[in-house]
Amino acid sequence: MSSPRLFLRHVLLVVASSMLFAAPPAKPGIRVGFADRDITPDIGMEVPGNYGKVYSKKIHDACKVRASVFDDGQKRVALVGIDALMIRRETVQEIRELVKASTGITDVMIGASHSHSSGPIGMILPGEFDHASIEIQDLAYKKSSCADAGYLKKVVAATVEAITAADQAKVAVTVSRIQARITLM
């Protein structure tokens, strides 16, 4: 989890890395946008990734979804980091479809921070084992980490909002190689 100061450090790191390691651009620069949204779960929600049910008692740091969009004039890509234990393929595909519909961006990569203090978005999805025997349903829904349907919707919406906001907040960045000269004495 983070603070605005840490978010700014990440932004500066991405820009600095682009400036240091990128090849000279074919065009006079790229456009880059950043945005984040709060996805902090409510106190009392299940905390994922434990052996059995555990519920949050306090919030130490806010959970965030952070999005960056890079546009070279020919293609736009979104890179997203989410404070979560994990994110399931089904959720990523849903986000990609919604982002494509709202922004036209087709390339979206989402990575989870693997936080055990985050909200319940993965492991067992609501209804996933409704077809199974009572014993399996009991194990899945009552004894395992389960996603909360309402929280999952909040995370999906916040992720799409962050990507859309990052896309709308793009500014021009000029990328070039920096040549260093070292003199030995």
N, C-alpha and C positions, 0 to 999 in steps of 0.2 A: 504494500500500500504506500501511499506517497503524499507528498505535499505539492503545492504549486511550484515551490523552489526546485524540487526534484524533477517535476515535469519540464521546467525550463531547461534544466541540465540535459535532459534527454533530447530536447529540441536542438539545443546547441551542439550536442554530440553528433546528431544526425547531419546537421548542416556542415559541421567541421569535417566529418568523415567524407561527406560528398565532395567537399572542396579539396581534400587531400588526396583522395584515391580515385576520383572519377577521371575518365578520359575527357579531353576537350569536347564540348558539346557541338553537335552539328548545327544547332540553332543557338541564338544568343542567350540561352539559359533554360531553366525549367521553372515550373510553378509548383510550389509546395504549400500545403495547408495542414494545420494541426487543430485538433479539438479533443475535448474529453467530456465525459458525462459521469455522474455519480451513480453507482450501482450498489451502494452500501445496503446490506440486508438489515431487516428490522431485528431488534433484540428479541430473542426467543425463537428465531428461525433455526432450522437445523444447520449445523456446521458439517461440511462434507469431508469424506475421506478417512473416517475413523472406523474402528472395529465396533460397530453398533451405533446407536443413536446418541448424538451429542448436540446440545442446543446452546446458542450464544447467550452469554450473560452480560456482556458489555461490548462496546465498539472502541477499539484502540485507534485505528486509522480508517479513513474512508476507503472503500473499494471503488475503483474507477475502471472505465473503459476508455482507452486512449487511441485515437485514430490519426493517421497521417495519410495524405493523398499526394501522390507525385504525378505530375502531368508534363510530358515533354512536347505537347502539341499534337502528338500522334496517338498516344495511349495514356490512359489514366490507371493507376494502380493504388489500392488502399492497403496499408499495413496497420494492423490493429493488435493492441495488447489489452488483455482483459485480466483483472484480478479475480481469478477463479482457480479452483483445483484443476479443472479440465473443462473442455467444451466438446460436446458430442458432435459427430459428423452431421446428424440431422439438424442440429441447431445452426451450424455453420452454413449448411445448404439453404436453410430458411432465410438467414441473414443475407446471403449472397443474392437470392432472388429478390428480396425487398430492396436491396441497394441498387441492383440493376434496374428495377422498375422506377426508383426515385431519382437516380443520378445518371444511369447509363454505364456506370463502372461495372466491368465484368470480371476484373481480376482483384479478388479480395483475399488476403491471407490473415488469419486470426490465430494468435497464440495465447495460451493461458499461462499465468505466472506460477501455477501450481501452489496456490495459497490454501493452507488448511484453515484459514480464518475468514474465508470468503463465504459467499452465499450458495444456496442449494440449487445448482443448475444442471448437474450431471448425475453420474452413477445410474440410478434407476429412474426412468422417466415415468410420469403419471400414466397409468393404464398399460404399461409395457408388459406386465405379467398377468393381465386380467384373464387370459386364456389358460393359464396354468392351473395346476391343482391347488387346493386350499393350503397345503403345506408350503409349496413354493411361493405362493402369494404372501403368506405370513412371513417367510424368510425375506422376501424382496421388500415388501412394504413396511413391515413392522420392525425388522431387525437390521436392515441395511440403510446406507445413506441414500436418500431419495431427493429428487428434484421437486421443488415447489412450483406448481403450474403458474401461479401469479407472479412469482419472482422471475421465473424463466421468461415470461412475456415482457416484464420490465427490462430485463437484460437485452433481449432481442431488440426492443424499441429503442433503448438507449444506445445500443451499438449502431443501429441504422442512423439515428440522429447524429451521433458523433462523426460518422463517415460523411454524412450529408453536410454537416457544418464544416468539416475539414475541407471538403470539396469546394464549398462556397467561400472559404477563407484563404484560398490560395494566393500567394504573392510570388512575384518573380524572384528567382535566385540565379545568380550567375555562377557557373561552376568552371573552374580552371585548375590546371596543375600548378602546384607551387614547387619551384625549383630551389633547392637548398645547396649552399656551397659550404663545404667544411674545409677549414684551413688548419693543417697540423703544424705545430711549432716545435 
